[in-house]
Amino acid sequence: MARCIAFHSYKGGTGKTTLASNLAALLAKKGHKVFLLDLDVYAPSIQAYFDTTPEFWVNDYLNNEAEVDDIMNDFTHLVSGSGSSSTSGKLWIGFSNPKKEEIYKLEGITQKNLKSQLFRRFVQLREKLISEYDVDYIIIDTSPGLRFWSISALALSDTYFLALKMGDMDISGTKSMATELYDSLTKYGAKPYLLLNKTAGYCTPDADLIMPGSRGDLVQKQELDLGSMLSKQLGIEVISSIPCYCDIQFSKKEFLTVLKYPDHPFARKIDALAESSKIRL
């Protein structure tokens, strides 16, 4: 049975694109058929990880200017050439166009009360991926906040990974979305999880700069305790806590850590997330 996982957040900068791209690549490497969809139409960035300019974009499909087959960009060669022990895995990617005129065009359609038409196209995309491509996972990178495309993605997803950093703005925003959006959507069977990202622990800077008189491990414990408290308040389980890895964070070029450095601690965290996803969905 196909599973649809949406990565969502209250605001940008939480690392959801990195998480979604790496999870999709690793699931494909493990032998699953995966479609990675960039639906962060206002600030798309997945193409940075794959260094490509497709002939057709997701925007073209939503605008009735292309079909599903046109936007199915096959990147299976990346996972099949990265030490994968499986030959059955597939990785397809649908890229969103980053050009401002295309973003305005799509936004203009939503403002002309044609949202039902766009949503219907989105539903058809999901149905064809399942019926004709027999996908195991549809991984969606959504727009942050409460916008049309993020709500649409969540409405069609089985599971939400709510990525957040442990700052006051992320926490208060996630609380607000939990009551305004997630509560209503989960009534129909969807399952949300908190995904704490860029936490302290791996490369914590001088602890005295963060909290005078403290140690780095204390900062980490306080963040995890805060995440546990938030989980209890919202009734949403924490599925993973992923530290900030500076060697990835400050790299000049985006890359898929799970493929390039499979033994990296971040790759092991994504592997654990992949296994949790298969067990809990």
VMD Tcl script that draws the C-alpha trace (Angstrom):
set ca {
  {0.00 0.00 0.00}
  {1.42 3.38 -1.00}
  {2.19 5.89 1.72}
  {2.25 9.65 1.35}
  {4.51 11.60 3.71}
  {4.46 15.41 3.84}
  {7.29 17.41 5.38}
  {5.80 20.57 6.80}
  {6.87 23.39 9.11}
  {5.60 26.62 10.56}
  {8.31 28.66 8.84}
  {11.21 28.19 6.44}
  {14.74 27.30 7.45}
  {13.87 24.17 9.40}
  {15.69 21.83 6.99}
  {12.62 20.02 5.68}
  {13.90 20.01 2.07}
  {17.16 18.38 3.14}
  {15.28 15.83 5.22}
  {12.72 15.04 2.51}
  {15.35 14.64 -0.24}
  {17.61 12.40 1.84}
  {14.72 10.25 3.08}
  {13.42 9.75 -0.47}
  {16.88 8.78 -1.77}
  {17.49 6.36 1.08}
  {14.08 4.67 0.74}
  {14.78 4.17 -2.97}
  {18.24 2.82 -2.16}
  {16.58 0.32 0.18}
  {14.54 -1.02 -2.73}
  {11.33 1.03 -2.59}
  {9.64 2.88 -5.43}
  {9.67 6.53 -4.39}
  {8.34 9.75 -5.90}
  {9.76 12.95 -4.42}
  {7.52 15.95 -5.08}
  {8.60 19.56 -4.61}
  {5.40 21.37 -3.67}
  {7.12 24.29 -1.99}
  {6.04 26.30 -5.01}
  {6.96 29.66 -3.46}
  {10.60 28.78 -2.72}
  {11.45 25.50 -4.49}
  {14.95 24.16 -3.92}
  {14.99 20.38 -4.38}
  {16.62 20.76 -7.80}
  {19.76 22.04 -6.02}
  {20.35 18.51 -4.75}
  {20.11 16.98 -8.20}
  {21.79 19.64 -10.37}
  {19.26 19.49 -13.18}
  {16.85 21.58 -15.22}
  {13.89 19.41 -16.27}
  {11.98 19.85 -19.50}
  {8.67 19.93 -17.61}
  {7.93 21.18 -14.13}
  {5.21 20.37 -11.62}
  {3.86 23.85 -12.42}
  {3.29 22.74 -16.02}
  {1.26 19.76 -14.86}
  {-0.86 21.83 -12.47}
  {-1.44 24.37 -15.24}
  {-2.66 21.63 -17.62}
  {0.38 22.13 -19.82}
  {1.94 18.71 -19.15}
  {0.93 15.24 -18.02}
  {2.14 13.11 -15.12}
  {4.56 11.17 -17.33}
  {6.20 14.43 -18.41}
  {7.17 15.47 -14.89}
  {8.43 12.04 -13.80}
  {12.18 12.62 -13.81}
  {13.98 9.32 -13.23}
  {16.99 9.54 -10.90}
  {17.24 5.85 -10.10}
  {20.82 5.85 -11.40}
  {21.84 7.84 -8.33}
  {20.71 5.17 -5.89}
  {21.65 2.17 -8.03}
  {25.19 3.48 -8.27}
  {25.64 4.17 -4.58}
  {26.23 0.72 -3.18}
  {22.60 -0.32 -3.10}
  {22.07 -4.04 -2.63}
  {18.66 -3.85 -4.27}
  {17.83 -3.54 -7.96}
  {14.10 -2.97 -7.48}
  {14.23 0.53 -6.02}
  {13.17 3.54 -8.11}
  {13.51 7.27 -7.53}
  {11.39 9.74 -9.49}
  {11.33 13.46 -8.81}
  {8.86 16.20 -9.71}
  {10.52 19.63 -9.60}
  {8.79 22.94 -8.97}
  {9.83 25.86 -11.18}
  {11.83 28.50 -9.25}
  {11.30 31.30 -11.81}
  {9.32 34.14 -10.27}
  {7.01 34.49 -13.27}
  {5.99 30.82 -12.94}
  {5.44 31.24 -9.21}
  {3.25 34.31 -9.84}
  {1.37 32.43 -12.55}
  {0.48 29.58 -10.22}
  {-0.34 31.96 -7.42}
  {-2.59 33.90 -9.78}
  {-4.63 30.79 -10.51}
  {-5.25 30.21 -6.80}
  {-6.44 33.79 -6.48}
  {-9.00 33.38 -9.28}
  {-11.12 30.88 -7.35}
  {-9.81 27.98 -9.39}
  {-8.43 26.16 -6.35}
  {-10.77 23.22 -6.82}
  {-9.36 22.68 -10.31}
  {-5.79 22.72 -9.03}
  {-6.61 20.41 -6.16}
  {-8.31 17.98 -8.55}
  {-5.13 17.89 -10.67}
  {-3.15 17.19 -7.53}
  {-5.48 14.33 -6.59}
  {-5.12 12.88 -10.10}
  {-1.33 13.04 -9.78}
  {-1.42 11.05 -6.56}
  {-3.83 8.48 -8.02}
  {-1.75 7.92 -11.17}
  {1.47 7.54 -9.19}
  {-0.17 4.78 -7.19}
  {-2.13 3.02 -9.94}
  {0.32 3.23 -12.86}
  {3.74 3.58 -11.23}
  {3.00 1.39 -8.22}
  {4.91 3.72 -5.91}
  {5.55 2.72 -2.32}
  {6.17 6.25 -1.05}
  {5.22 9.74 -2.15}
  {7.44 12.20 -0.28}
  {6.25 15.82 -0.44}
  {8.24 18.90 0.48}
  {5.54 21.46 1.25}
  {5.40 25.21 1.59}
  {5.74 26.33 5.22}
  {2.84 27.81 7.12}
  {-0.87 27.80 6.29}
  {-0.95 28.28 2.53}
  {-2.99 26.62 -0.19}
  {-0.31 24.18 -1.33}
  {0.78 23.12 2.13}
  {-2.83 22.50 3.20}
  {-3.48 20.58 -0.04}
  {-0.42 18.38 0.51}
  {-1.39 17.65 4.09}
  {-4.96 16.84 3.06}
  {-3.72 14.05 0.77}
  {-1.01 12.68 3.06}
  {-1.09 9.75 5.44}
  {1.67 11.13 7.63}
  {3.08 14.55 8.49}
  {6.64 15.10 9.63}
  {6.51 18.50 11.32}
  {10.07 19.80 11.18}
  {11.04 22.44 13.70}
  {14.03 23.92 15.44}
  {13.85 24.40 19.18}
  {13.43 28.18 19.11}
  {10.52 30.13 20.54}
  {9.12 31.11 17.12}
  {9.13 27.54 15.78}
  {7.59 26.16 18.96}
  {4.80 28.75 19.24}
  {4.06 28.48 15.50}
  {3.87 24.68 15.65}
  {1.49 24.93 18.61}
  {-0.73 27.29 16.64}
  {-0.82 25.05 13.56}
  {-1.58 22.01 15.70}
  {-4.81 23.58 16.89}
  {-5.76 25.38 13.67}
  {-4.90 22.69 11.12}
  {-3.54 19.36 12.30}
  {-6.37 18.58 14.70}
  {-8.97 18.78 11.92}
  {-6.91 16.77 9.40}
  {-5.98 13.98 11.80}
  {-9.66 13.26 12.37}
  {-9.59 11.54 8.98}
  {-6.80 9.15 9.97}
  {-3.61 11.05 9.14}
  {-0.78 10.75 11.66}
  {1.45 13.70 12.63}
  {4.94 13.42 14.14}
  {7.30 16.06 15.48}
  {10.72 15.99 13.87}
  {13.19 18.02 15.93}
  {15.90 19.24 13.58}
  {19.20 21.09 14.00}
  {19.28 20.43 17.73}
  {22.40 20.85 19.86}
  {24.76 17.93 20.40}
  {27.03 17.24 17.42}
  {28.82 20.52 16.96}
  {27.48 22.69 19.78}
  {29.37 25.99 19.78}
  {31.01 27.27 22.94}
  {28.27 26.64 25.49}
  {29.08 29.82 27.40}
  {28.03 31.79 24.32}
  {24.62 30.14 24.44}
  {24.02 29.91 28.15}
  {26.69 31.28 30.50}
  {27.93 28.70 32.97}
  {26.47 25.72 31.10}
  {27.95 22.83 29.13}
  {27.06 21.72 25.62}
  {25.49 18.48 26.81}
  {23.25 20.45 29.17}
  {22.03 22.59 26.27}
  {21.23 19.41 24.35}
  {19.32 17.93 27.29}
  {17.31 21.11 27.74}
  {16.32 21.10 24.04}
  {15.26 17.46 24.20}
  {13.29 18.10 27.39}
  {11.60 21.03 25.64}
  {10.73 18.77 22.72}
  {9.30 16.17 25.08}
  {7.20 18.83 26.80}
  {5.88 20.07 23.45}
  {5.03 16.51 22.46}
  {2.95 16.04 25.62}
  {1.19 19.37 25.19}
  {0.18 18.64 21.60}
  {-0.30 14.89 21.90}
  {2.08 14.42 18.95}
  {4.92 11.93 19.21}
  {8.53 12.92 18.50}
  {9.72 10.55 15.76}
  {13.33 11.78 15.67}
  {15.75 14.38 17.01}
  {18.48 15.29 14.53}
  {21.44 17.43 15.63}
  {22.86 20.28 13.57}
  {25.81 18.94 11.59}
  {28.00 21.90 10.75}
  {29.96 20.06 8.05}
  {26.66 19.71 6.16}
  {25.08 22.98 7.25}
  {27.94 25.14 5.96}
  {28.76 23.20 2.80}
  {28.87 25.48 -0.25}
  {27.12 22.90 -2.43}
  {24.06 20.84 -1.59}
  {24.46 17.06 -1.71}
  {22.62 13.95 -0.56}
  {24.52 12.85 2.52}
  {22.86 9.41 2.60}
  {24.41 8.62 -0.80}
  {27.71 10.50 -0.63}
  {28.59 9.73 2.99}
  {26.43 6.77 4.08}
  {28.36 6.34 7.35}
  {27.90 9.96 8.43}
  {25.90 10.39 11.68}
  {23.26 12.36 9.74}
  {22.87 9.47 7.28}
  {22.39 7.09 10.20}
  {19.70 9.39 11.59}
  {17.88 9.34 8.24}
  {18.22 5.56 8.15}
  {16.56 5.34 11.56}
  {13.82 7.69 10.33}
  {13.29 5.48 7.27}
  {12.93 2.39 9.44}
  {10.56 4.22 11.79}
  {8.49 5.34 8.82}
  {8.06 1.78 7.58}
  {7.14 0.49 11.02}
  {4.77 3.23 12.11}
  {2.87 4.09 8.93}
}
mol new
graphics top color blue
foreach p $ca { graphics top sphere $p radius 0.5 }
foreach p [lrange $ca 0 end-1] q [lrange $ca 1 end] { graphics top cylinder $p $q radius 0.2 }
display resetview
